[in-house]
């Protein structure tokens, strides 16, 4: 070889890089890489002039020893396009390209083919080394950092000692050492490992490049839509969330880390399932890489601690403030949304939604326990099972068993907390008592009866203040005031939306505003001026409406009774209802306050984790329905007392007595109807469902999700059986109650007229004032005979009640055949049939 006149650059390899320290062949390099790439110190001797095959082979082996550690030799050089110094500066993290080596043309063909294969290993070494330098930063997460550790350990403990300590020494000491022996040794011990690690590394690099170029916001949105589509499948198992949707964090990380890297290892293991040697090596890589992930899983399942500083674990903490103080207003929101499943990076082991739910709920329940007890961490007395902690991430059935064990432990801890610490059965009984109006004698006597006047008037701030004062007085005078947490927390207000408007929100199709305001209840009931009955006197604006409606009674009633199905029947009733109301007045009318009466309750933590706000809303809807029935039952009792107290004094003549007798008959019929509705709601629906819920509350320990499902089923069944989820049917119920209200106003309006004017009183004005608001009132001219007018109004009440009851019965049967109503509703049909 010809020596060139080039200034030497000496590089001292740090001690410890090779297995022999500074005694290694590569401990001192003159004119080291990459300076030889541009300034080669020696000029290579032409291979075609070397006649001895062994000499040429020795020169090639010497170059290959350089190539295996990423350097170039004399006859095996970097490709001209590869610039080592430029690759180390200013490149993107994922832009890793190893050198392609070019081999001298005049090399022996047999040596050249082997040299090409071995030189590829040198390229792998360069890529693996560069990968470590670029991705061992903490911002890429602990899993990827551990992967860099695995690659570095392979290079320092396996690869370099093999090349330097074995191949180089053999080459120096044994003259029989040849290139084929070198290739065979590499294939047996090194190359298959290097290629597997290289494939994993390139998977990570490609994923980094893909994420750098993808629209993260669009990917987040696509994940969100996919979750909505999959939400209905979440309720298939008993351990699913009660709303059927498992909340997830759909954000996409800009870099690949955590479960994304683990999934690549799992897929590579699948691809090498038939190669035992490769599989054994990959399994060891999996154990090493998954160790940080397994540690985070243990911390979450055992302590409820989320130690995930780089956001790579399958549980995501959405809260920004780790020191947030819990209260009754934010605790429920934090329970629902603070900890969620991270969708980005889920390995195939955690794809099962039931397993995701158990992992999520285990840590959440432990946090619930710690926060309820004011603990920063669980006491050691509760960690006696730590000997069974997994040291490596379980797989398959082992993972299911392992998660289920800690899931049951967390559920048992919360069951004991709720049963013994918070007396859950007692709290649920108080909810049942005060919202389902069970054994509510004090409530009726001390609040409801005293508030009848306010409940009959239109909603206003002054009326709300009076009701709130009455309720505060009732709370103080109730015998269980100090023992009932629910009673102390309940407050009363007049909701802006009536019960009818709340129920109409369940409709799939949007209801026009004018139709919503004319649903049979949106009428002016006036202010209460007649004592305990709380009903208003006659008004003067109903006469025109009566005349407008009388001309169509026969035609409309005939068309209603001839309706082909329930939908046509409902449309006819609503259409006629629109004509009746809009024909009387164009101004917007208000409901009386009882339709807006609502009791508010903010459940304290941790009880609001079980009885959440949606459950409280269902409690309120059921209670408002029961309060309406209680109101109309009380209204009928008051008007019955008024009718029997005042009328006999002035009742003269057989015709008048017949009319009064007919009034009492209709009144008794309406009172029995309200009692049927009340008894059905309380005895046939609420009572048996409450017994089923009580068995769960007072029985053997069950998972927290089972408790949630029991409360959910209880409220859902009660609402469905009372038609509160069926807008069409409940609209008819409200119209029937409105008929009762108007009839009570009619009776109350007759009293002063009968008292002051036995026969010549203007009964027609009282009758027309009420009949003008009746949903199916005919529109005929006012007759001269007052008793005839009286009888005509009573006939209209009977006809209206008959038509609406028949429509309700047909509607229940129609919806029941389609499975839209609860089977128990047919019990109500049997009892309503007696009134038709």
TORVEXZA-919971 format. One record per atom (N, C-alpha, C): x, y, z. Coordinates in steps of 0.1 Angstrom, whole numbers, plus 5000, padded with zeros to 4 digits. Last residue first. Layout:
// TORVEXZA-919971
XYZ...
***
This chain:
// TORVEXZA-919971
385650375306385350395292383950345289386450285330385950425329385550465315387550035328386250045336385650185335389950075316388850025308387450035315391750125335391150235328389950195320392449865343391749955352391150075345393749765320392549695326391749785335395849955317394749945307393549875312397449895339396750025339395650025328398449655330397649655342396849785343400049725309398749665306397849655318402349805321401449915317400049855313404049595323403149625334402149735331405649595301404549505301403549535312406449925289406749815298405549725299406550005254406150025267406449905276407349915229407750045233407350085247406549685216407549675226408149805231404449695199405749725193406849715203402349655217402649555206403949575200402549895232402949765238403149655228401550085215402950085218403449955224398849995214399550005202401050005205398050005241398049875234398949885221398350285245399150185253399250055246396450375227397850415225398750315233394050285237394550235224395950265222394150435261394150285261394550225248394050695252395150645260395250495260391650705238392850725231394050675239389950665260389950565249391250575241390450895274390750765280390850655269389551085255390951075259391350945266386751015253387651015241389151005245385851045280385750915273386750915261386351325285387051215293387051085286384651435265386151455265386851355273382151345274382651305261384151325260382051465299381951315298382551275285382151735292383151675301383151525299379751755277381051775270382251715279377951715296378051615286379351635279378251945311378551815318378751705307377352135293378752135297379151995303374652065291375552055279377052045283373752115317373851975312374651965300373952405315374652325325374852175321372152455294373552485292374452415303369852375307370252305295371752325292369752555326369952425330370352335318369252785311370452775318370752635322368052835279367752755291369052735299369252945257368553035266368352965279372552845247371052825247370452925258375052975226374652955240373052955241375752785197375352905204374852875218378552555199377152585195376752715202381152385197380952535195379552555190382352155221381752185209381452335208385552075235384352145237383652185223387951935239387051885229385651955230389452065259390152025247389151985236388052365273388052225273388652175259387852635275389252585276389252435275385152675275385952735264387352685264384252575298384152495287384952545275384652795316385452665317385452585305382952985306384353025309385252905311380552855303381252885291382752925294379852835330379952715322380852745310379653105339380553015345380852895337377653195321379053255321380053175328375453045327376153025314377553085314374553125351375352995351376052985338373753385364374353365351375253245351370753315382372153345381372653315367368153235387368353335376369853375375368053065408367653015395368053115384369453175431369053035430368752985416372153355437370953365427370553215425374053315456373453445455372153445447374653035454374353095467373653225466375153005427374052925433373652995446377453165425376253195417375053125423379353055442378853185445377553215437379552785428379152805442378552945445380552775403379052765404378652805418383252765404382652885399381152885401383752505412384052605422383352745417383052365389382252345401382452455411385052465372383652485369382752475381387352375384387152525383385652555380386952105379386952155393386752305393387152105352385952065358385852115372389852165349388852265344387452225350391051945360391352075366390152175361390251735343389851735357390051875363391551815320390051805320389551805335394151775328393651915325392151915325394351505330394451585342393951725340394151455302393151405311393151485325396551575294395251625289394051585298398351405306398351545310397051615306397851175291397651175306397551315311398651255266397251225268396951225283401351275271400651395267399151375269402051015275402051105286401351235283401950915248401050865259400950965270404051065236402651055230401651015241406351015251405751155250404351155245407450805273406650795261405850925259408450815298409450815287408750805273406450795315407150915315408250925304404750585320404650645307405450775306405350435342404450545344404350635331407150255332405850195336404850315339409450415329408750355317407350305321410050495355409650595345408950535333410650245366409550325372409150435362412850165351411550085351410350165356414750355357414250345343412950265342415150315384414550445380413950435365416150045384415050085393414350215387418350065367417149985364415950025371419950235383419550275369418350195365420450085406419750205407419150255393421749865393420549845401419749975402423949985382423049925373421649905380425350055406424950165396423850105387425849805416425049895423424450005414427549705396426249645398425249735406429649875399428949885387427549815388430649775423430149915423429249925410429649435430430549535424429849675423428349345462428249335447429249445442427749155492428549255484428449235469424349055497425749025497426449135489421849305505422249175503423749155503420749555505420949485518421449345517420749635479421349715488421649645502419249425467420649445463421349525473416749455479417449325480418949345477416049705471416449685485417149555487415349665444416549745447416949725462412949515449414149455441415449535444411449705462411849585469412949515462411149895442411949935454412349805461409449755425410749785420411649825432407049735441407849615437409249645432406550025444406749935455407549815451406150145418407250185426407550085437403949985406405250015399406350035409401749935422402049845411403349865405401750145441401650005446402049905435402150395427402750365439402850215442400750385402402150435403402850395415398250285410399050215400400550255401397350485427397650355432398450265422397150695408398050705420398350575425395150605390396550645385397550645396393050565408393550455400395050485395392650825417393150725426393650605419391750945393392950995399393550885409389350795391390350785381391650835386387850875413388250745412389350725402387451145406388251115418388750975418385851115383387151175382388051135394383551005396384250925385385750975383382751205412383251085418384050995408382051395392383151425402383651295408379951265380381151285372382351315382378251265403378551145397379851155388377851535408378551455418379051325412376551615385377851675388378651585398374251475388375051435377376551495379373151615409373451475411374451425400372751855398373751845409374151705411370751785379372051845374373151825385368751715396369251615387370651655382368251955409368751835417369351735408367152095388368452135394369052025402364851945384365851965373367152005379363351965408363951835404364951855393363952235431363452185418364152055414366852375445365352365445364952315431369452425465369052325454367452315455370652575483369952645473369352545462371752385501371052495506370152555496373252205486371952155491371152275497375752355480374652335470373352295476377752365501376952485496375752455488378752105506378552205517377552315513379251965483378251905492377952005504381152135471379852105464378852055474383252145489382552265485381152235479384051875488383651925501382752055498384851855461383751765466383151825479386952035461385752075454384551985458388751895477388352025481387052065474389151655462388651645476388051785480390251765439388951695438388351685452392651855449391751945443390351885442393951615457393551715467392551815462394351505431393551435441393051525452395951695420394651685415393751595424398251665437397551795435396151775431398951395432398651435446397851575445399651415405398551325409398051365423401851595408400651625400399451545404403551435423403051565428401851605421404251235405403451205417402851325423405651395386404451325382403651285394407751475402406851575397405551515392409051225407408351305418407451405413409951165382409051075388408251155399411751385379410651365369409551275375413551335400412751455400411551445390414751095393414051105406413051225405416051185370414951085369414151085382417951365382416951415373415751315371419451175397418651275404417551335395420651045375419750975384418851065392422351245365421251195357420251115365424051285389423051385384421951335375424250975406424751085399423651175395424850775430423550845426423950975419427650725430426650625427425350685422428850965433429450875424428550765420427451085454427151125440427851045430428650985476427450925473427050965458431051085487431151015475429850955470429651415480430651305477430951215489426151475481427451495486428351375481423751575457424251465465425751495469421551825457422951805453423551695463418351865447419151795456420551785450415152025444416552015440417351935451411851975434412751975445414151935440409552175416410652075416411552085428406752285398407352255412408352145410405452335376406852375376407552335389402852265380403552205368404952235368402152425400402352285404403052215392401552675390402852655395403152505398399852665358399952695372401152635378401052795327400552685335400652735350399953065306400953005315400252895323399753145271399153125284400153045293400153395247400753275253400253265268397353505227398453525237398953405243395253445212396553435206397653455215392353255221393253365224394553345217390653065209390253145220391053265223391952935189390753015185390253095197394052815201394352935192393153005189392652615214393352705221393652835213391252465193390552515205391352625212393252405174392052495170391452555182394852235190395452365185394252455181393052025194393552105206394152235201392851925169391751985175392152075187395451825167395051925158393851995163395551635188396451755189395951865179393651455178393451525191394351645192394751375154393451445154393251515167397151255162397251375154395951455154396151035177396951135184396951265176394950895156394150945167394851055175397050835140396050915135395250975146398350665159399050785154398050885148396550455163396850545173397550675169394350425134395450375143395650485153392050525123392550395119393550335128389250675140390750675136391250535133386750715148386950625136388350625131386850885168386450745172386650655160387451115154388451065164388150915166385251155138386451125132387451075141383251215158383151095150384451055143384351445169384251325177384151205169384051615146385351585152385351465160381251625142382151575132383551535137380351715167379851585162380851535151381651975170381751865180381451725174381652205155382352095150382451975159380252415168379852375154380552245149381552485192380352405192379952345178383752655189383952505190382752425189382852915189383652865178383752715178381452935213380752945200381552885189383652915230382652815230381852815218385153145223385653015221384652905221383453335233383653325218384253195215383553285260382353265253382553255238385953325274385653185269384453175261386453555288387053545274386753405268385753585314384753625304385253605290385853325339386453435331385553465320385053215372384853225358385553345352387753155397386353185393386253195378390152895404389753035401388253045397390952705433390552715419389952845416391552625459392652685451392252695436390152525480390252455468391252505458390352705502391152585502391252515489389453005484389752935496390652815494389353125458388253055464388652965475391253225442390453325450389453255458394153195424393253125433392553235442394353305390394753305404393753245413394353115359394053225368394653215382395052945341394152895351393853005361395552925307395553015318394552975329397452655294396352735295396352825307398852405285399452535285398252635284397752155283398052205297398452345297397452105257396352065266396552105280399552205243399552055245398452015255400452445231399052405231398852255233403152475231402452565240400952535240403952295212404352265225403552355235402952425189402352295193402652265208404652635188403252665190402552535194407152515184406952585196405452605199407252175171407152325169406652385182409451935182408151975182408052125180411651715165411551845172410051885171411651365172411451485163411251605171411951225195413051215185412951335176411251335228410751305215411951315205412051415253412351285249411951245235410951665257412351655253412851515249408551625268408551645254410051645248409151635295408851505289408951515274409451905298410551815301410351685294406952005292408052035283409251955286405451895314405151855300406251885290406552015335406751875334406451835319407952335324406952255330407252105328410852515330410152425322409152345330411852655352411352725341410552645331410752535384411552515372410952605361410752665415409852655403410652655391412152485442412052595433411052565422413452365473412352375464412552495455415952135484415452265483414352265472417451895506416451925495416052075496419051835527419751885515418751935504417451735547418151865549418751925537416551505535415551605538416351735540418951355534418351395521417351505524419451305561420451385553419751435540417551295588417551265574418451365566417651365614418151235611418251205596416551615618417951595621418551465617413851565609414651665603416151645605411751395615413051335611414051435606409551555620410151485631411551425628409451885607409351745605410151665615409852155611408852095619408751945617411852225593412052245607411152165616410552165568411852095572412052105587408452355569408152205569409452125573409852585566409152565578408752415580410852545541411852555552411152535565408452545526409352425527410352425538407552805530406752695534407552565536409652935517409352965531408552845537409252845491410452815498410352835512406752945485406952805485408152765493407353215485406353165494406553015496409153225463409653265477408653205487407453155442408553065446409053105460405753375442405253245445406353145449407553575434406953585447406353445451408253485408409253495419408653495433405853255394406453395396407553385407403353075378404753075383405253225383399953115388401053115378402353125384398452915414398753035407399853015397398452675427397452695417397652815409400452685446400652585435399652605424399352865464400452905456400652815444397252705474396952835468398152875459398652485486397752465474397452595467400352485507400852545495399852535483399252325527399452475530399852555517399452085515398152135518398252285520402352055515401552055502400152115504403352085542403852165531402752165519402151935562402952055566403452135554400651725549400051815559400751945561402551605532401251645527400651755536404651545549404851625537403551685532403551375567403951505571404151595560402951155550401951225557402351365561404350975532404651115532403551195539405050715524404850745538405050895541406850825496406450705503406250745518407550985474406451025483405850905490409850955461408750875456407550885465411351135475411151165461410051075455411351055501411051195498410851225483411750765500410750825508410350965503414050735484412750665481411550735488415950875499415550915486414250855481415850705522415450845523415150905509416850475511415550475516415050615518419450555505418650525494417150515499420450595532420350705523419450675511420250325541419450435547419350555538422150195524420650155524419750265531424550335532423950355519422450305518426250445553424950385555424050395542428850525552427850615547426450565548430350305564430750445566429650545563429150065556429450095570429650245573428550095528427650035537427850075552430750235517429450285515428450225525432950075525432950215528431550275527432349825515432449845530432349985533432449885488431249835494431249855509435149955485434150065484432750015489436349705490436749825498435649935497435249555469434949525483435249635493436349685447434949685449434549655463439049625451438649765451437149775453438949335448439449405460438949545461438049315421437249265432437649325446440349415409439049475407438049435418442349235415442449375421441149445419441249015400441649005414441649145421441149105374439849075381440149065396443849125366443049245368441749225376444448845367445148945375444349075377442748735348442648695362443348795371443548875325442148885329442048845344446248795323445948935325444548945330445948515319446648565331446348715334444848515293443948485305444648525318447148735279445948645277445148635290449848815301449348805288448048715289451249065324450648935320450048935306454449215325453049235320452449105317456149115355456149145340454649145336455549095381456749155377456949175363452549135398453149085386454449165383452149065432452249165421452949105410451748915454451248855442451348955430452549055475453448945471453048885458450549225482451549275473452449165468448549195500448549105488449649145478448449385519449049255523449149165511447649645518448549605508449149475511446349755540445549715528446349665517448349825557447449715561446549665550449450045547450149925544449249805548446950275533447750215544448350085540447250455502446550345510447550305521447650805504448050675499447350575508446251015515447151045504447550915497442951015527444250955526445050995514440251065533441251175535442651115535438250895527438950875540440050985542437650975501436650975511437150965525440050945488439551075490438451085500440350655489441350745495440750885498437950575475438250535489439250625495438450685450437250725457437450685472440750555443440850695445439650745453439650295440440650325450440850475453437950345419437350315432438350335443439850405399438850505403438250475416441250155396441950275401440950385406438950005387439749965399440450085405437950125364437150135376437950095388440050055345439650195348438950205362439949775345441149845348440849995353437249735337437749695350438949765355437249855312436349905322436849865336439049685298439249835300438449885311437549455299438849455306439249605308435449525283435149495296436449495305436649575258436049685266435749655280439749455248438449415253437849525262442249545244441249585234439849555239444549485258443549575264442549615254446149335241445749275254444649355260446849505220445749405218445349335231447249825235447749705230446549605228446550155228446050035234446549915227447350405217448350315223447850195231444750605222445950595215446950515223442850605243442650525231443850505223442850585276443650655265443550555253440050615296440850525288441550605277440150855323439550785312440550695305439551045351440350935346439550865335437651265351439151285354439951175348434951215346435851255334437351275338433451135368433151085354434251105344434651255390434451115390434251055375434451525382435751465383435651305383431751555385432351575372433751505371431451505412430751415403431351435389432951715424433351575426432751485416431951975421432951925411433251785412430052005441429752065428430752005418430951915466429751855460429451895446434551895461433351945468432151885461438151865463436851815460435751875468440652065450439852035463438451985458443551975432442152025432441451975444446151915426445751945439444452005441446451885399446551765407446151785421444852025373445252065386445251935395443851915350445051995349445652025362442451605342442551725350443851785349442651365328442251485320442351605329444751105327444251195336443951325329444350785312444650925310444051005321445650465310444750555317445250695316447750345296446350325291445350415298450550565295449850455301448450455295451850795286451950675278451150555283452651045298451351025292451450905281454851095314455051115299453751075291454251025340454651165337454751195322452350845356452550845342452950985337451050705380452450755378452850745364448350715396448650715382450050785381447250495421448150605418448450595403445950285432445150385426445950515422447350065442447250185450446350295445446749865423446949835438446849955446446449965398445549855403445649835418448550155396447150185394446150085400450850005400450550125408449050165407450649815379450549775393450249895403450949985357449649905359449549865373453550075361452450175361451150105363454849825357454949895370453850005371454249775331453749685341453849755355455749975319454349975317453649885328458349895326457850025331456350035330458449635312458549645327458049785332458449605285457149625291457249645307461049555278460449685274459149705282461549305290462349415294461649545290459649135277459749145292460449275296460449175250459049215255459049235270462949055250462849195247461449245252462048795255462948855265462949015263460648755232459948745244460748805255462648765212461648875213460848865226464048525218464748655220463748765221462048335213462648345226463348475228461548385186460548405195461048415210463948305174463548445173462548475184463748025180464948105184464548255184461347935169461547935184462748025188459348045146460748035148461048055163456548085145457147955141458647935143456248355152455648245160456248115157456948595141457948495143457448375152454648745141455248715128456248605129454248775168453248705160453848655147456348945175456248815181455348725173455449175162456749105157456748965163453249245177453049205163454349135157454549305201453649195201453349145186456049525193456749405198455849285197453949705187454949665177455649535181452849735213452049665203452949625191454849895225454549755230453849675219454550135212455750055210455549915214451950195220452250195206453450105204452050225248451450105242451650085227454850435247453950355255453450235248454850615215455350585228454350495236455350825189455050695192455650655206454151165190455251065189454650935193451751315193452651345181453751245179448951115202450251175206451051205193445551205200446651125194447951195197442651175220443751255215444851165210440551055232440751025218441951095212439950895261440751005256441150985242436550775266437950755263438650885259433950615284434650745280436050715277431850385272433050395280433850515275428350385275429450445268430650445277426150305290426550225278427650275270425550415313425050485301425450415289426750245331425350245331424850325318429450045319428950165325427450175322429549685325429649805316429149925324429249445336430249545342430349665334427549285321427149345334428049445340427649375286428149305298427649365311426749555268426449415266426849335278427349825267426349775277426049635275429049865246429549865259428649815269427849895222428349765225428749755239427350165219426150075221426649935225429850275212429250295225428150205229430850275187431050155195430350165209430250525178429650405171429750285179431750675195430350695195429650575189434350595187433850565200432350575201434350715161434450565163433950525177434450985168433250925161433250775162436950985180435751025188434550965181438650925159438650835171437350865179438251145143437851015138437750915150439351345160437951345156437451215151442051275160441351285172439851275169442651305133442751175139441951165152442351585131441451505123441451355129444451665148443151705151442151615144446751565134446351505147444951545151447451475104446651575110446151525123450751335099449351325100448751445107453551355101452851415089451351405089454251245124454751385122454051445110453250995122452651085131453051225129455150885103453750895100452950995109457550905118457350975105455950995102456950715138457350855141457150945129456650485123455550545130455750685134459350455114458250475104456950535111460550415139460950525131459850555121459350175147459250295155459550415147460250005127458750025129458550155137462950015131462450075119460850095120463149875155463550015154462950085142462349615146461549695157461849845156464349565128462949565124462049645133466549565146466449655135465049675130465949345161465949475168465849585157466249145141464949165149464849305155468949185134467849205124466449225131470249115157470449245152469349275142469548845160469148945170469149085165470748735137469248725139468748825149473548795141472748855130471248855132474648645163474448795163473448845153474948365162474848435175474448585174474948255136474548175147474248265160475948455119474648405117474048335129478648475128477648595129476248545128479548225122479548265136478548385138479448245094478748135101478548175116481248455088479748465084478948365092483648335096483148465102481648475100483848125079483648095094483148215101484148265056482948185058482748145072486648385060485548475059484148395061488748205084488348255071487048335071491548115102490248185103489848245089493948005102492947935094491548005095495548155119495748175104494648105096494548305147494448175140494548205125494848555158495648445164495548315156493348745145494748775148495548655152490848625144491448665132492948695134490248595171490448475163491148515150490048865177491048785183491348665175487748935161489049005159490248925165485748765171486148755157487548825155485948825200485948695195486448695180486049095207486648995216486748855210484749235186486049265191486749155198482349095182483149135171484549155175481449035209481548925199482448965187481349285221482249185226482449065216479349405203480749455203481749345209476949235210477549265196478949295196476549215238476549095229477349135216476849445253477049325260477149205250476449655235477649665244477949525250474149585220475349635213476549625222472249525240472649425230473949465223472149765254472649645261473049535251470949925234472249955239472949835246468449795233469349795221470749825225467549835259467649705254468549695242467450115259468350045268468549905264465450165240466850215238467850145247463350065256463749995243465150035239463250245276463650115279464050035267462350465261463650475267464150335271459850365254460850375244462250395249458850365281458850245273459850255262458950635290459850535296459850405288459050895265458450805274459350695279460151095250459550985243459050875252461351265268460151305262459451205254463851155275462651125283461351165277465751015248465351125256464051095263466550825231466650785245466250905254466550875204465250845210465350805225469150925194468051015191466850995200470850725202471250865204470050955202469550495192469750515207470050665209469750525165468450525171468550555186472450505160471850635158470450645165472750225166473450325174472850465173471150115146470850095160471450195169472550205123471150255125470750235140475050075126474950225125473550275128474249805125474849865137474850015137473249785099472349765111472949825123475649815085474549915084473649905095476949575093477449705097476449815096475349395079475349395094475849525099476149435053474749475057474549485072478549305052478549455052477149515056477849045048478349085061478249235063477049045021476149005031476549055045479349135008478149215007477149175018481148935014481449065020480149155019480148724999480148715013480248845020480748824973479348794977479148784992483548854974482648974972481248944977484548604975484748694987483748814986483748524949483348444961483448534974485148714933483648704933483148634946487748914945487348774941485848764943487649254935487649154945487149014940487549464918488449354914488549244925485949654929485449584917486349454915485249694964486149704952485849614941482049794974483149704974483949714962480250014994480649974980481949894981477550025017478950005014479149965000475350265030475450155020476950145016474650355063475550365051475350245042471250445074472550385075473350385063469350705084469750625073471150575075466650855099467850775102468150685090464651065108465351055095466750985098463351115131463050985124463850965111464251365138464551255147464351115140465851535110464651505118464951375127469151685113468251585107467051575116471251845123470151905115469151815109473751605123473351735126472251785117474551355114474451375128473951515132474851365087473651285092473551315107477151495082475951565079474751495086479051295088478951415097477651495094478551085069478351065083478251195091477051075040477951165047477751155062476550885012476450885026477550975032477050874985475850954989475750965004479150694980479350834979478250924984479250445006478750494993478950644992482350355022480950415022480550455008484150065012484050205015482550245016486449825012484949835014484749975020489049855011488449794999486949795001489549975036490250015024489549975012486550045055487949995053488550055041484550235078484850185064486350145064482450145106483550225099483750165085480649995120480150115114481250195107481649755129481449855139481149995133481849615105480849565115480649665127483949745091482549765087481549725098486149645104485849785105484349805102485949375097485949405111485749555113486149405069484849375075484849395090488949455066487949565063486549535069489849205073490249325081489249435079488749055053488249035067488649155076490249145032488749165032488249155046492749065038492449205037490949235038492348785038492748855051492449005050491848745011490748715021491048785034494348805000493148884997492048865007495748595012496148735015494948825012494548375001494448385015494848535019495248394974493848404978493748434993497848564958497548474970496148494975497948774941497748634935497348534946497149084936497348994947496948854942496249234916497649204916498049114927493649294921493949194910495449164909493749474941493449334945493749244933496149734946495149664937494949514940496149874977496949804968495949724959495050204985494850064985495649994974496850445002496250404989496250254988496050595033496850505025496050475012494350785043495850805046496650715037491750965029492250835032493750845032489651185036491051195035491751055039486951115036487451215027488951225025486950905054486050905043486451005032488550955075489050865064488150865052486951095092487951165084488551085073485050995109484750985095485851055086487350745117486150785110485550915117490850845124489650765126488450815118493650855123492850905112491550835112494050575143494750685136493950725124492850465173492650465159493250595153492950245199493650365193493450355178491250025203491450125213492050255208490849815186490149945182490350045193492049615198492549655185492049785181492349675233491649625221492249675209493249775256494149675249493549625236491449935269492449995259493349905252489049665272489549805275490449865264488149435263489449435268490049575271485549475253485649385264487049375270485249835248485449695244485649605256484750045265483850025254484049885248486650075285485350005289484449985277488050395279488150255285486750205289487450545247487350545262487450405267489950555222488650505226488550495241491450835209491550735220490150685224492550925178491350915186491550805196494351145157494451035167493151035176495151215125494151255136493951135145497951315105497251205113496251275123497951455074498151475088497251375096499251275046498051335053498351345068500651155021501151265030499951335036500050805019499850945015500351035026501550505011501250595022501150735016500450224993501150354992500650445003500849885000500050005000500950125000
***
